[in-house]
Amino acid sequence: MALELFFNHRNYLAFLGFIFAALYCLFVLVPRQLLSSQLKMTICLLYSLLLIFQTYSISSLWHDPLRLSESWYVADPDTSRNAEFYAMNLAQRDLDGQLQAALLYEQAFNRDKSNYRLLLNRMVLSCSSSFIPRPDDETIVQSLALISNENRDLLSPLQQLVTLTTTNTCNIYTSELLSTIISSIMTNSNNLFRGLYEFELARLKFYNSETEQGIALLQASYNNSGDPGALLNLSLQLINSGRYQEALTTIDLGIDRIKSYNNIRSGTRASKLAVLYEMRQDVTGFLAIQ
């Protein structure tokens, strides 16, 4: 988040030119009659102390995410990302912080109706406390038409909402409403994100016992995203549906894909492979005794 807001690290190398120029002027161009060597060294020492103080002040600020996000928000309150970063840190504090965060999300969304992520984050926050009012369904649905093509990642808050709903942790949003949101967002998504949204929609289908639709969505999710995690979940659902031959084919495909998928960490790869191998052994054993 911080590097997304400020790119000061890109200025360090270029700034060296100004430092060298200043030192050259101070020690070479300025005659000794105007500034003695001792005075020049004193100037350098004072400047070094100033840099040390500034570095300490900035590092102390960055050490406290809440203070840091508040300072950015106070400096530019109309920037949606500043508001979101500040609200995120406030929400981690206490109930009063959550109430302030909900207000910040609402104010930021009212300024920028195309930033649907702000509304989704407010929806997630409303699940954490009954004191935080939820947005009404009409606002949630109508705002879908205003989503910008440059809208930031919507997947993360959607995943949270689906998880909270399917685990019955939050019951203030229906699975039908969440399905409407995901389906609408999917229509303008590229293949990768479309596949990831299809995965979340499949979770809602299984939650509602709409197994066949869920299986079809998982298949589409893998086809669009290429994520082998979809194959693991698809294999499990095929087994639960008694479609063992299809499950066996999907398990073998999942094993091959995970072995060649570079974006999976070794520990995660090993654990997923272990699950698939165990599933293949169980299915093979079951088919053998039929």
N, C-alpha and C positions, 0 to 999 in steps of 0.2 A: 504493500500500500504506500509506504513512504517514498520509495523510488518512483512510484507512479505519479506522485504529486510533485516532487522536486527532483531535478536532475543536476544538482550542484556537483555531483561527482564528475560530470562531463567537463567542468570548468577548471579542474585542478591543473591539468597539464598546460592548458592555454594561459593560465594565470602565472605560470613560472616565467613567461616572457616579460611580464610587467615587473616581477621581482628582480630579475636579472638586470633589466633596464634601470630600475631604481638604484640598485647596488652599484652599477657602473657609473651612474651619475654622481652618487654619493662619494665613492672612493677614487674615481678616476678624473671626472670632469670638474668637480668642485675643488678649487685650490686649497692648499693647507692653510693659507692665510685667512680664509673665511671660516673653515672648520678644521679644528685640530683632529689628529687621529683618535685621541681619547674621547673627544666629543662625538665623533662618528660612531665609535664603538658603543657609547652610551645610548645613542639613538637606536642602534640595532638591538641593544639589550632591552630597552623600553618597549620596542615593537614586539620583541619575542615574548615579553611578559604579557603584553596585550593579547597576543595570539593564544597564550596558555590560558589566560582568563576566559577568552571567548570559547575556546575548546571545552573548558570545564563547564561553562554555563550551558552550552549546547548539549553536551553529553548528559548533564544532569536532567535537562528537559526531555531528551529522548529516552532516558531511563524510566520515565513515568509516562506510559502511553496516554493516560487520561489527560494529564497536563499538556502533553504534546498535541493531542487531537483538539483540545480546547483552544490552544493558541492558534492553530491553523484555522479553526472555525471562526474565532473572533477576528482574525485578520481578513478573512474572506467568507462571510456567512452565506453568500449566495451561491457558492460552489457546492453542488450536490455531493461530491465525493468527500469534501470536508465535513459536511453535515452527517453523512453516513458513517465516517470514521469516528466522529465524536459520539454519535448515538450508539455505535457498537461498544465503545468503551464505557459509556454511561450505563448501558444495560447490564454490564458485568458487575456493577457496584452494589446496588441494592434496589429495593422496590421504588424508592424515590427516583433513583437513576433510570429505572425502566420507564417510569412515567414521563420523565424528561425526554428520554430517547424516543418514545412513541410520539410525543409532540414534535420533536425535531424531524422525524420521518414524515409526519403529516405536513408540516410547513414546507419541507424541501420538495415533497411530491406536488403540493399545490403550486409551487413555483415552476416545476418541470414535470408536467403530466406525461411526457414521453419516457421518463425514467421509471419503468415499471418495477425495477429492482427495489426501489424505495418502498413501494406499496407492499411487495412481497415480504420485505424485512419487517415491516410494521405488522403484517399478518402473523409472522413467526413470533414476534414479540408478544402479540395479544394472546398467544397460546400459553405464555409463561405465567400469566396472572389474570385473575378475574377482574382486577381493578383497571385493566387496560382495555378500553373499548375497541372492538374490532371494526374494520371498515365494512360498510354495508355491501351486500351482494351486487347491487346495481352499480356502485362505483367500481367494484372489482371487475365486473364483466365489461362495462362500457369503456373502461380505461384500456382494455386490450387493443382496441382499435387505434390507440394513440402511440403504441410502442414504437420507438425509433429503431431503425435498422442498425444503428450504432450503439444500441443499448448494451450495457455491460452484462456480464454473466448472470443469467437468471436461473441457472441450473442449481446452484448451491442452496438458495432459499427454498426452491421448489422441492429439492430432496429432503430438506428439513421438514417441510409441511407434509409431504407424503409419509415420511417416517413417523411423525407425530400422530398422523391420522390412522395409519394402518396398525400402529401399536396401541391405539385407543388412549394415547397420552393427551391428545387434544381433540375434543369433539365439537368444536364450534364451527368447523368448516366441513361440509359434506364432501364425500369422495366424488360426487357428481360435479360440484363446483370446481374442485381441483382438476378433474378430468377436462372440464371446459377450458380452464386456463391453459393446461398443457397442450391440448389439441389445437388451440388458437395459436400459441407460440410456435408449435411445430410447423405450421404451414409456411412460415417464412424462414425456416432454419435450413442450413446446409446439411449434407448427409451425416456428418459426424455428430453435430448437435441434435439433429432429428433422431438419430439412433439412440442417443442418451435420453432424450425426452420420451421416446417410445418405451424405454426401459422403465422409467418412472410411471408411465401410464399403465404398463403391464402389472406393476406392483398393485396399483389400485384395482385392476381387473381381478387379480387373484384374491384381493381383500374382499371383493364383492362376490366371490365364487363364480366369476365369469372366466372359467379356466381356458376354454378354447380361444377366446379373444386374447387372453393373456399370453398364451403360447404363440399365437400368431404375431403379437407385438414383440415378443422376445426374438422370434426369428427375424422380423423386420429390423429390430434393433441391432442384431449382429450384422445383417446385410449392409446396413447404413453406416455403422460406426466401426465395425471390425473388432469390437471389444470382446476378447475371449471370455470375459466375466459373464457376458450374456449367455454364452454356451453352457457355462456351468449351471446357471439358474434354469436354463431351458432343459438341460438334461434331467435335473431334479423334478421339474414339473411333468416331463414326459414319463418319468418313472411313476410318479404319483397318479398319472392318468392311465397307467397300464400299457403304454405304448413303448414296449421294451426294445424292439428292434430299432425304432427311431432314436430311442435314448442311447443305444449302443453306438450307433453311427455318429450321433452328436457328441458323445463322450470322446470317441477317437479323434474327431475333428478338433475338439477342445484341447486335447492333449497335444496334438500337433501344433495348434496355434499358440498355445502358451509357451511351448518350447522355443518357438521362433519369434515371440513377441518381445521386442527389446524394451518396451516401456514398463515392463513389470519388474519390480525389485526381486532379487534372488530369493529373499525370504518369502515374499508373497507368491512368487512362482512355485516354490517348493510346496507351500501349503495348499495351493490350488491343485497342483498336480497330484498331491497325496489324496485329496478329496475325490478327484476324477478317477484315479486308479482304484480306490476303494469302491466307488460307484460301479465301475466297469466289472470288478470282481463280483459284486453282489448281483448285477444284472446277468452276467455270464452264468453264474451259479444257479440263478433262478430259472433261466432258459434251459439249462441242462437237465433239470429235474422235471420239466414239463412234459 
